[in-house]
Amino acid sequence: MTTQTANRAPAYGFGAPGEKPAWQTIVFWKDNYEFVLAAITLLAMLGGWIGGELTNALPGWAIVAVAVIAFAAGGYSGLLGAWEEAKQGRFDIDFLMLAAALGAALINEWVEGALLLFLFTLSGALETYAIGRTRKAIESLGKLRPEVALVRRSGQEAVVPVDELVIGDVVLVRPGDRLPIDGLVVNGSSSIDQSAITGESIPVHKRVGDQVFAGTINGGGALEVEVTKLAAESTLSRIIAMVQEAREDATPTQQFIDRFSQPYTYTIIGATLLAIILPLLFVDEPFGDTLYRAMTLLVVASPCALVISTPASALSAIAAAARQGVLFKGGAYLELMGKTDIIAFDKTGTLTPGKPVVTNIHPLAGHSASALLRTAASAETLSEHHIGKAIIEKAREEGLELEKPVDFRAIPGEGIMARFDRGTHLETIYIGNDRLFLNEEMDLSPAIRMIGNALQRQGKTVMLVVRRSRVEDTLGSSRDWEVMGYIAVADVLRPESAEAVRALKQQGVRRVVMMTGDNKAAAAYVAERAGIEHVYADLLPEQKLELVKHLSEEGEVAMVGDGVNDAPALANARVGIAMGAGGTDVALETADVVLMSSDLSMLPFTLDLSRRAARIIRQNVLFSVGVIVTLVLSTILLPLFVPGFLLPLPLGVVGHEGSTLIVVANGLRLLRMRPATA
């Protein structure tokens, strides 16, 4: 394998149609076994209920069999968790849920217990899924850096692992390679796509003395790069470390659950034991009644409605969002999104599509706009540069017929030259920036330069188109220089960006900011048209991270981005939002919310949905807690005033399951939500 091939991003391989390697099947079941167990629990529960209580179609042994299957599948994950905690002398909600399910089975209400285990297993499966996606995100970050590099040492070339590079090594980077290390260019020049690290919208031309980053992609030139940072200290490695550290921080909701889960468990276990012991010591009643009351207490105190109150609402809101192309990676992020009052936007690929387009065609010297565009696009037909492609695409949109040059040359960092055979003479077209025409010693008038400068101040890349005819005659050759005009390209604002920003402000978002690795002129130009007052430009990933941390001291921050360079900020923001179409894998996996269609008009809808979901979640929590308290007090206190009273288990089940159904139905209202324009 050549070094060039080794350094490129790995291609996806495909086998025969419908063929799936055995290892993929094993990994699928390993990563999704909790979903499978939840499905088995549900099917067994429904089969036993329909065949038993509903129709009496199944014999007794079959009812027992499906009950055992439901409890075994539904209780497997909880049993593992409870056992691990028990080995350390602790009991948690896993134990309480298992005890409640077994208590329901003990008093011959196994369907109740199976339903409890199904909901609990499903919740655990969703949590495991989210953790797995985070793991894959960090793995995809590491894949951006090649594993080996071609190094010149003592006049000899050798392929060495990237981790063995030392400061001062000279790495050879061929066209199309992904750079393996941070360093300085010591020989050669090329355009580098470094949007993954710095967020710049277009490739940057690098020459001797310029800094380059690991994980960026080399263009058409060969480079020699002197290593200035070890692999573990590169910008890409720091991004990976920052994402990992951010993911280790528990959310406030998780901290709350961890803090109060054990006390609640011990309280219910203690109350159940007292409900058995105290009557035996002080009350003369049959043991069967005492056990019945204790099991009823365990069932009604089981936080089934409380546990499902948040997921029911969150999953309904998540489903409603998914219908509109918005993916939430968990209910916690839905709730956190509703608290957002500061939104930070990346520029390139977020507020803008990340693709340069022709914005201005300014003809001079009597030329028409179509003639200028046709000439420039024809000259660029052999170009691989992103600016040339933008000019060609614009010409094709205008329906212009193009011709191919007989000679073409790219002038690195300056522009291009193309020649056309006109029969009697050669016509040469130059397209480039100021440096190109300074080299040709052209004397542009101040008026012409003012036009170019005005376009540049708008943050656009400005190219001057010049025609030179060379006519051969008996007197020798003559040169005729003619300035045809300017063509400007830029990464323009998405059509919906300005309206989305305006709608967010109307919804009460008190601060909207833009952060970007692009230059100040380009940032200011986009921000003005998007209606954003707070602009931060020329930022590296760690600077974006620090800015997000600073903003977090002022309020609840949501960060919207699409690139690897946005990953640390996305991970550290209260809510990270990634652009789905065209966004990097790392941004998508690191973020908490993904706009799958990259449509910013979905942001106001997402915020409104989250706020409504938060209100319904609060309603459900208060209601479910109220029902639990009422049922528990009825089970414990009423016998003190009505001797011999036993809360009928069916009534406890109705109250318990009824509250569950009510909170689920309340949450399902969110499924009807649509964007205001839908």
C-alpha positions in Angstrom: 0.0 0.0 0.0 1.4 3.4 -0.9 1.7 6.1 1.8 -0.7 8.3 -0.2 -3.4 5.6 -0.1 -2.7 4.9 3.6 -3.3 8.5 4.5 -6.6 8.9 2.8 -9.9 8.5 4.5 -10.9 4.8 4.3 -13.4 3.9 1.6 -16.5 2.0 2.5 -16.5 -1.6 1.3 -19.5 -3.6 0.2 -20.0 -7.3 -0.2 -22.6 -9.2 -2.1 -26.2 -7.7 -2.1 -27.9 -8.6 1.2 -24.7 -10.1 2.7 -23.8 -9.1 6.3 -20.6 -10.4 7.9 -21.1 -12.5 11.1 -19.2 -10.0 13.2 -21.6 -7.2 12.2 -24.5 -9.4 13.4 -22.8 -10.1 16.7 -22.1 -6.4 17.3 -25.7 -5.5 16.4 -27.1 -7.8 19.1 -24.4 -6.8 21.6 -25.2 -3.1 21.2 -29.0 -3.5 21.1 -29.8 -6.4 23.4 -31.8 -4.3 25.8 -34.2 -3.3 23.0 -34.5 -7.0 22.2 -35.3 -7.8 25.9 -37.8 -5.0 26.1 -39.6 -6.4 22.9 -39.6 -9.9 24.3 -41.1 -8.7 27.6 -43.8 -6.8 25.8 -44.7 -9.7 23.5 -44.8 -12.2 26.4 -46.9 -9.8 28.6 -49.4 -9.2 25.8 -49.6 -12.9 24.9 -50.2 -13.9 28.5 -52.8 -11.2 29.1 -54.7 -11.9 25.9 -54.5 -15.7 26.2 -55.2 -15.6 29.9 -57.2 -12.8 31.5 -58.9 -11.7 28.3 -59.9 -14.9 26.5 -58.8 -17.8 28.8 -57.5 -19.5 25.7 -54.2 -20.6 27.2 -53.8 -23.4 29.7 -52.3 -22.7 33.1 -48.8 -24.0 32.3 -48.7 -21.6 29.3 -49.6 -18.6 31.4 -46.8 -19.5 33.8 -44.4 -19.9 30.9 -45.0 -16.5 29.4 -44.9 -14.9 32.8 -41.5 -16.4 33.5 -40.3 -15.3 30.0 -41.6 -11.7 30.6 -40.0 -11.5 34.0 -36.7 -13.0 32.9 -36.3 -10.8 29.9 -37.6 -7.6 31.6 -35.6 -8.1 34.8 -32.3 -9.2 33.3 -30.7 -5.7 32.9 -32.1 -4.5 36.2 -30.9 -7.6 38.0 -27.4 -7.0 36.7 -27.4 -3.4 37.9 -29.0 -4.3 41.3 -26.5 -7.1 41.8 -23.5 -4.8 41.1 -24.9 -2.3 43.6 -25.7 -5.0 46.2 -22.1 -6.3 46.1 -21.1 -2.8 47.3 -23.7 -2.8 50.0 -26.1 -0.5 48.2 -29.7 -0.8 46.9 -31.0 1.5 44.2 -34.0 2.0 42.0 -33.1 -1.2 40.0 -33.7 -3.2 43.1 -36.9 -1.4 44.0 -38.4 -1.9 40.5 -37.5 -5.6 40.7 -39.0 -5.9 44.2 -42.2 -4.1 43.0 -42.5 -6.5 40.0 -42.0 -9.6 42.2 -44.4 -8.2 44.7 -47.1 -7.8 42.1 -46.4 -11.4 40.9 -46.6 -12.6 44.5 -50.2 -11.4 44.8 -51.0 -12.8 41.4 -50.8 -9.5 39.4 -47.9 -10.6 37.2 -49.1 -8.4 34.2 -48.6 -5.4 36.4 -45.0 -6.5 37.2 -44.2 -7.3 33.6 -45.4 -3.9 32.4 -43.2 -2.3 35.0 -40.2 -4.3 33.9 -40.9 -3.5 30.2 -40.9 0.3 30.8 -37.8 0.0 33.0 -35.8 -2.1 30.4 -36.8 0.3 27.6 -35.5 3.3 29.5 -32.2 1.5 30.1 -31.9 0.6 26.4 -32.3 4.2 25.4 -29.6 5.3 27.8 -27.2 2.6 26.5 -27.9 3.7 23.0 -26.9 7.3 23.8 -23.7 6.2 25.5 -22.8 4.1 22.4 -23.3 7.0 20.1 -20.9 9.1 22.2 -18.3 6.4 22.0 -18.6 6.3 18.3 -18.2 10.0 18.1 -14.8 9.9 19.8 -13.7 7.0 17.6 -14.6 9.1 14.5 -12.5 11.9 15.8 -9.5 9.7 16.0 -10.0 8.5 12.4 -9.3 12.0 11.1 -5.6 11.6 11.8 -3.6 9.1 9.7 -1.9 6.3 11.5 1.4 6.6 9.6 3.4 9.3 8.0 6.1 9.5 5.2 9.2 11.0 6.9 12.6 12.1 5.5 15.4 11.3 8.0 19.1 11.5 7.1 18.2 11.8 3.4 16.1 8.6 3.4 12.3 8.3 3.2 10.6 6.0 5.7 7.0 5.3 6.7 6.7 5.5 10.5 3.7 5.5 12.9 2.4 9.0 13.7 3.0 8.5 17.4 6.7 8.0 16.8 7.2 11.4 15.1 9.4 13.8 17.0 9.7 17.6 16.8 11.9 18.5 13.9 11.0 15.6 11.7 10.1 16.5 8.1 6.9 14.9 6.8 6.2 14.5 3.1 2.6 15.2 2.3 1.4 14.3 -1.2 -1.6 15.7 -3.1 -4.9 14.5 -1.6 -3.3 13.2 1.6 -4.7 14.0 5.0 -2.0 15.7 7.1 -0.8 13.5 10.0 0.7 16.2 12.3 0.8 19.9 13.2 3.7 21.7 11.7 5.2 24.4 9.5 5.6 24.2 5.7 9.3 24.1 4.8 9.0 23.3 1.1 6.2 23.5 -1.5 2.8 25.2 -1.6 -0.8 24.0 -1.8 -4.3 24.7 -0.9 -5.4 23.1 2.4 -9.0 22.3 3.3 -8.8 23.0 7.1 -12.4 23.7 7.7 -12.5 20.7 10.1 -10.1 22.5 12.4 -10.4 26.3 11.9 -13.8 26.6 10.4 -12.6 28.6 7.4 -15.2 28.4 4.6 -12.8 27.8 1.7 -9.4 26.1 1.4 -6.4 28.2 2.4 -3.3 28.5 0.3 -0.2 27.4 2.3 3.4 28.3 1.4 6.8 28.1 3.2 6.5 29.2 6.8 2.7 28.7 7.1 1.2 26.5 9.9 -0.8 23.4 9.1 -2.9 21.1 11.3 -3.3 17.4 11.6 -6.5 16.1 10.1 -6.7 18.7 7.4 -6.7 17.7 3.7 -4.0 18.7 1.2 -5.0 20.0 -2.2 -3.1 19.6 -5.5 0.4 20.5 -4.3 3.2 18.5 -2.6 4.3 19.7 0.8 7.2 19.1 3.2 6.1 19.8 6.8 8.4 20.2 9.8 6.8 18.7 12.9 6.2 21.3 15.6 4.0 19.4 18.0 3.9 15.8 19.0 0.9 13.7 18.0 -0.6 13.8 21.5 -0.3 17.6 21.5 -1.8 18.4 18.1 -4.9 20.6 17.7 -6.9 17.5 16.7 -5.8 15.6 19.8 -6.8 18.5 22.0 -10.2 18.5 20.3 -10.6 14.8 21.1 -9.6 15.3 24.7 -12.0 18.2 25.1 -14.9 16.2 23.8 -14.1 13.3 26.1 -13.9 15.6 29.2 -17.1 17.3 28.3 -18.9 14.0 28.0 -17.7 12.9 31.5 -19.7 15.7 33.1 -23.0 14.5 34.5 -26.1 16.6 33.8 -27.9 18.3 36.7 -30.9 15.9 36.1 -28.6 12.9 36.4 -27.0 14.2 39.5 -30.5 14.7 41.1 -31.4 11.1 40.3 -28.2 9.8 41.7 -28.6 11.9 44.9 -32.1 10.8 45.7 -32.6 7.3 44.2 -31.0 5.4 47.1 -32.9 7.3 49.9 -36.2 6.7 48.1 -35.4 3.0 47.6 -34.5 2.5 51.3 -37.6 4.4 52.4 -40.0 2.2 50.4 -38.2 -1.0 51.4 -38.3 0.0 55.0 -42.0 1.0 54.8 -42.9 -2.4 53.2 -41.0 -4.3 55.9 -42.7 -2.2 58.6 -46.1 -2.9 57.0 -45.4 -6.6 57.6 -43.7 -6.5 61.0 -45.8 -4.0 62.9 -49.2 -5.7 62.4 -47.6 -9.0 63.4 -46.4 -7.4 66.7 -49.2 -5.1 67.6 -52.3 -6.0 65.5 -54.2 -9.2 65.6 -55.0 -9.9 62.0 -54.4 -12.8 59.6 -51.0 -12.9 58.1 -52.5 -13.1 54.7 -54.1 -9.7 55.2 -50.8 -8.2 56.4 -48.9 -9.6 53.4 -51.7 -8.4 51.1 -51.4 -4.8 52.5 -47.6 -4.8 52.3 -47.6 -6.0 48.7 -50.2 -3.4 47.8 -48.0 -0.8 49.4 -45.0 -2.0 47.4 -47.0 -1.8 44.2 -48.7 1.6 44.7 -45.4 3.1 46.0 -43.6 1.8 42.9 -42.8 5.0 40.9 -44.1 3.6 37.6 -46.1 6.7 36.6 -43.3 8.9 37.9 -40.7 6.9 35.9 -42.7 7.0 32.7 -44.0 10.6 33.1 -40.9 12.2 31.7 -40.1 9.6 28.9 -43.7 9.6 27.7 -43.6 13.3 27.2 -40.1 13.4 25.9 -40.5 10.5 23.4 -43.7 12.1 22.1 -41.9 15.4 21.6 -38.9 13.6 20.1 -41.2 11.8 17.6 -42.9 15.1 16.7 -39.6 16.7 16.1 -38.3 13.7 14.0 -41.3 14.2 11.7 -40.0 17.6 11.0 -36.4 16.5 10.5 -35.1 17.4 14.0 -33.3 14.6 15.9 -33.1 14.8 19.7 -30.6 12.3 21.3 -32.5 12.1 24.5 -35.3 13.5 26.6 -32.8 15.4 28.8 -31.7 17.5 25.9 -35.3 18.3 25.1 -35.8 19.6 28.6 -32.6 21.6 28.5 -33.3 23.1 25.1 -36.5 24.6 26.6 -34.4 26.6 29.1 -32.1 28.1 26.4 -31.9 31.9 26.4 -28.5 32.3 24.6 -27.8 30.8 21.2 -24.4 30.7 19.6 -24.1 30.1 15.8 -21.1 28.9 13.9 -20.9 30.7 10.5 -19.6 28.4 7.8 -21.9 25.5 7.1 -24.4 26.7 9.7 -25.6 30.3 8.9 -24.1 29.8 5.5 -24.1 26.6 3.3 -20.3 26.3 3.4 -20.1 26.4 -0.4 -18.9 29.5 -2.3 -21.2 30.9 -5.0 -20.8 33.8 -7.4 -22.3 36.9 -5.8 -21.1 39.7 -8.0 -20.4 40.1 -11.8 -19.0 43.5 -12.4 -18.1 44.1 -16.1 -15.8 47.0 -17.2 -14.7 48.6 -20.4 -18.0 48.1 -22.2 -18.2 44.3 -21.7 -21.5 42.7 -20.7 -22.0 40.6 -17.6 -22.8 37.5 -19.7 -19.6 38.0 -21.8 -17.5 38.4 -18.7 -19.0 35.3 -17.1 -18.7 33.2 -20.2 -15.0 34.2 -20.7 -14.2 33.5 -17.0 -16.1 30.1 -16.9 -14.4 29.0 -20.2 -11.0 29.7 -18.7 -11.9 27.8 -15.6 -13.1 24.6 -17.3 -9.9 22.8 -16.6 -9.6 24.1 -13.0 -10.2 21.9 -9.9 -10.3 25.0 -7.6 -13.5 25.6 -5.7 -13.7 29.2 -7.0 -13.4 28.0 -10.6 -16.2 25.4 -9.9 -18.4 28.2 -8.5 -17.9 30.3 -11.6 -18.6 27.4 -14.0 -21.7 26.5 -12.0 -23.0 30.1 -12.3 -22.4 30.1 -16.1 -24.3 26.8 -16.5 -27.2 28.2 -14.5 -27.2 31.1 -17.0 -27.2 28.7 -19.9 -24.0 29.9 -21.4 -22.0 27.8 -23.9 -18.4 27.3 -22.8 -15.2 26.5 -24.7 -12.1 24.7 -23.5 -8.7 26.4 -23.6 -5.7 24.9 -25.5 -3.5 25.6 -22.5 -4.1 26.0 -18.8 -2.0 26.7 -15.8 -2.8 27.2 -12.2 -0.8 29.8 -10.4 -0.7 28.8 -6.7 -2.1 31.4 -4.4 -2.7 33.9 -7.2 -5.1 32.5 -9.8 -5.1 30.8 -13.2 -4.0 31.4 -16.8 -5.8 29.9 -19.8 -5.1 30.3 -23.6 -7.5 30.1 -26.5 -6.6 29.7 -30.2 -8.3 32.4 -32.2 -6.7 31.3 -35.5 -4.7 34.5 -36.2 -3.5 34.8 -32.6 -3.5 33.4 -29.1 -5.8 34.9 -26.6 -4.8 34.6 -22.9 -7.2 35.0 -20.0 -5.9 35.7 -16.5 -8.2 35.4 -13.5 -6.8 36.1 -10.1 -6.2 38.3 -7.1 -4.1 41.4 -6.7 -0.8 39.4 -6.3 -1.3 37.9 -9.8 -1.4 41.2 -11.5 1.3 42.8 -9.5 3.5 40.1 -10.8 2.5 40.9 -14.3 3.3 44.6 -13.6 -0.1 45.8 -14.6 -1.0 49.3 -13.8 -4.6 49.3 -12.7 -6.3 52.6 -12.3 -7.4 53.8 -8.9 -11.1 53.6 -10.0 -10.7 49.9 -10.9 -8.9 49.1 -7.7 -11.7 50.9 -5.7 -14.3 48.5 -7.1 -12.2 45.5 -6.0 -11.6 46.9 -2.6 -15.3 47.6 -2.0 -16.1 44.0 -2.8 -13.4 42.7 -0.5 -14.7 44.8 2.4 -17.9 42.8 2.1 -15.9 39.7 3.0 -15.9 38.3 -0.5 -13.2 36.7 -2.6 -12.6 39.0 -5.5 -11.1 37.9 -8.8 -10.1 40.2 -11.7 -10.5 38.9 -15.2 -8.0 40.3 -17.7 -7.6 39.4 -21.4 -4.4 39.6 -23.3 -4.2 39.2 -27.0 -0.9 38.4 -28.8 -0.9 39.2 -32.5 2.0 38.0 -34.7 2.8 40.2 -37.7 5.7 41.2 -39.9 6.7 43.8 -37.4 6.9 41.3 -34.5 4.5 40.6 -31.7 2.3 43.1 -30.0 0.5 42.8 -26.6 -2.9 44.1 -25.9 -4.0 44.1 -22.2 -7.8 44.5 -21.5 -9.4 44.5 -18.1 -12.8 42.8 -18.5 -14.2 43.1 -15.0 -14.5 41.6 -11.5 -16.2 38.4 -10.3 -16.7 38.0 -6.6 -17.6 34.7 -4.8 -18.6 34.2 -1.2 -20.2 31.8 1.2 -23.6 33.5 1.3 -26.2 33.5 4.0 -28.7 30.6 4.0 -32.1 31.9 2.8 -33.8 31.0 6.1 -31.1 32.3 8.5 -32.3 35.8 9.0 -35.9 34.8 9.6 -34.8 32.1 12.1 -32.7 34.6 14.1 -35.6 37.0 14.1 -38.1 34.3 15.3 -35.7 33.2 18.1 -35.5 36.7 19.4 -39.3 36.9 19.4 -39.5 33.7 21.4 -37.4 35.4 24.2 -33.9 34.3 23.3 -32.1 37.3 24.8 -28.8 37.0 23.1 -27.8 35.6 19.7 -24.0 35.4 18.9 -21.9 34.2 16.0 -18.5 32.6 16.4 -16.3 31.6 13.5 -12.8 30.8 12.4 -13.3 33.1 9.3 -11.9 36.6 9.1 -13.6 39.6 10.6 -14.7 41.0 7.3 -16.5 37.8 6.2 -18.0 37.4 9.6 -19.3 40.9 9.9 -20.8 40.7 6.4 -22.8 37.6 7.2 -23.8 38.7 10.7 -25.2 42.0 9.5 -27.5 40.2 7.0 -28.5 37.6 9.6 -29.4 40.2 12.2 -26.8 39.2 14.7 -25.2 41.9 16.7 -22.6 39.9 18.7 -19.8 38.6 16.4 -16.5 36.7 17.3 -14.2 36.0 14.4 -10.7 34.4 13.8 -11.4 31.7 16.5 -9.7 28.4 16.9 -11.6 25.4 18.5 -10.3 26.1 22.0 -11.3 29.7 21.7 -14.8 28.7 20.7 -14.8 26.5 23.8 -13.7 29.3 26.1 -16.4 31.6 24.6 -19.1 29.0 25.2 -17.9 28.6 28.8 -18.0 32.4 29.2 -21.5 32.7 27.8 -22.6 29.9 30.1 -21.9 32.1 33.1 -24.6 34.5 31.7 -27.3 32.0 30.9 -28.3 28.7 29.3 -26.3 28.3 26.0 -27.2 26.3 22.9 -24.5 26.0 20.3 -25.3 25.4 16.6 -22.4 24.1 14.4 -21.4 21.6 11.8 -17.7 21.0 11.9 -15.0 19.1 13.8 -13.8 22.5 15.0 -17.2 23.0 16.6 -17.2 19.7 18.5 -15.7 20.9 21.8 -18.1 23.9 21.9 -21.0 21.6 21.0 -20.1 19.2 23.8 -19.6 21.9 26.4 -22.7 24.0 25.6 -25.8 23.2 27.6 -27.3 21.9 24.3 -25.2 21.2 21.2 -27.1 21.5 17.9 -25.5 20.1 14.7 -26.4 20.6 11.0 -27.3 17.2 9.6 -26.8 17.7 5.8 -23.1 18.3 5.2 -22.2 18.3 8.9 -19.2 16.3 9.9 -19.7 12.9 11.7 -18.0 14.3 14.8 -20.3 17.3 15.1 -23.4 15.0 14.5 -22.3 12.5 17.2 -21.1 15.1 19.7 -24.2 17.3 19.4 -27.4 16.7 21.5 -29.8 17.8 18.7 -29.4 17.4 14.9 -31.2 19.4 12.3 -31.2 16.6 9.7 -32.2 18.8 6.8 -29.8 21.6 7.9 -32.9 23.9 7.9 -32.4 26.7 10.4 -36.1 27.5 10.2 -36.6 24.4 12.4 -34.8 26.0 15.3 -37.7 28.2 16.5 -40.0 25.2 16.2 -37.5 23.1 18.2 -37.3 25.7 21.0 -41.1 26.0 21.2 -41.5 22.2 21.2 -39.0 21.9 24.0 -40.7 24.6 26.2 -44.1 22.9 25.8 -42.5 19.5 26.6 -41.0 21.0 29.7 -44.4 22.3 30.9 -46.0 18.9 30.3 -43.2 17.1 32.0 -43.7 19.2 35.1 -47.4 18.5 35.0 -46.9 14.8 34.8 -44.3 14.7 37.6 -46.6 16.6 40.0 -49.6 14.5 39.1 -47.8 11.2 39.4 -46.2 12.1 42.7 -49.6 13.2 43.9 -51.2 9.9 43.0 -48.4 7.9 44.7 -48.7 9.9 47.9 -52.5 9.5 47.9 -52.4 5.8 47.4 -49.6 5.2 49.9 -51.4 7.3 52.6 -54.7 5.4 51.8 -52.9 2.1 52.2 -51.1 3.0 55.5 -53.4 5.5 57.3 -56.9 4.4 56.5 -56.6 1.2 58.5 -55.8 3.3 61.5 -59.2 4.9 61.3 -61.1 2.0 59.7 -60.1 -1.2 61.5 -59.6 -4.1 59.2 -59.6 -1.9 56.1 -57.5 -3.2 53.2 -57.1 -1.0 50.1 -58.4 -3.3 47.4 -55.5 -4.2 45.2 -57.6 -3.7 42.0 -58.2 -0.2 43.2 -54.5 0.3 43.8 -53.8 -1.1 40.4 -56.4 1.1 38.8 -55.0 4.2 40.6 -51.4 3.2 39.8 -52.0 2.2 36.1 -54.6 4.9 35.7 -52.1 7.6 36.6 -49.6 6.0 34.2 -52.2 6.1 31.4 -53.0 9.7 32.1 -49.4 11.0 32.1 -48.8 9.0 28.9 -51.9 10.5 27.3 -50.9 14.0 28.4 -47.5 13.5 26.9 -48.9 12.2 23.6 -50.5 15.6 23.0 -47.0 16.7 21.9 -47.3 14.5 18.8 -49.7 17.0 17.3 -47.2 19.8 17.3 -46.1 21.3 14.0 -44.0 24.3 12.9 -46.0 27.5 12.7 -45.7 27.5 8.9 -46.6 23.8 8.4 
